Amino acid sequence: MAPVLAQFKGLSLRVPECEKGIGSVILSPGSANLIEGIGIQPLALWPDDRGYFLEVQRAGEGIAAAFPPETTQTSAALTYSGGIKAFHYHLDQTDCWTVALGMMQVALVDLREGSRTYGARNTLYVGQLRPWQILIPPGVAHGYKVIGEQAAMLVYLTDRFYNPKDEGRIPYNDSRIQYDWESQYK
């Protein structure tokens, strides 16, 4: 069994031993295969002849409604086509992700010992073609790969200001998680 990664406020994190693959592909916000605590909210995208408008968040509403305004941080990351940023996890911070440009393959892994979904992996294909917002609780490792030919922009809210002591990292190609980043051609 892998050693404990971290413990915080009763949360014990350990990297699970997984078979090679991508886990459950989530095609519906209400999927029974969602990792415990993950939230998905479809967002309206308003296109016109000039481009599109995407409303990311209104304070006190939606899946990030509980984020305290005095410590909520909004950030953005631009990643080039084919780029992979994975995996990282938080001990105390909750993330709320919205892909505002392009498409991403989002990978989630439940590291929380004692969670009913410990060891589960989810894959979500989100962005312009599927404008979903994803709520990621502490203890769920997360990362993404930009799919398609253009760069992608991730806009994300966190329920507290960035604290490097709250974040842990696991290599994208970790031999225990065995997440398959290759195109699936299915």
Secondary structure as GFF3:
##gff-version 3
##sequence-region A 1 186
A	DSSP	beta_strand	4	8	.	.	.	ID=ss1
A	DSSP	beta_strand	11	14	.	.	.	ID=ss2
A	DSSP	beta_strand	24	25	.	.	.	ID=ss3
A	DSSP	beta_strand	39	42	.	.	.	ID=ss4
A	DSSP	beta_strand	45	48	.	.	.	ID=ss5
A	DSSP	beta_strand	51	54	.	.	.	ID=ss6
A	DSSP	three_ten_helix	62	64	.	.	.	ID=ss7
A	DSSP	beta_strand	73	79	.	.	.	ID=ss8
A	DSSP	beta_strand	84	90	.	.	.	ID=ss9
A	DSSP	beta_strand	95	101	.	.	.	ID=ss10
A	DSSP	beta_strand	103	110	.	.	.	ID=ss11
A	DSSP	beta_strand	121	127	.	.	.	ID=ss12
A	DSSP	beta_strand	132	136	.	.	.	ID=ss13
A	DSSP	beta_strand	140	147	.	.	.	ID=ss14
A	DSSP	beta_strand	152	158	.	.	.	ID=ss15
A	DSSP	three_ten_helix	164	166	.	.	.	ID=ss16
A	DSSP	beta_strand	167	169	.	.	.	ID=ss17
###
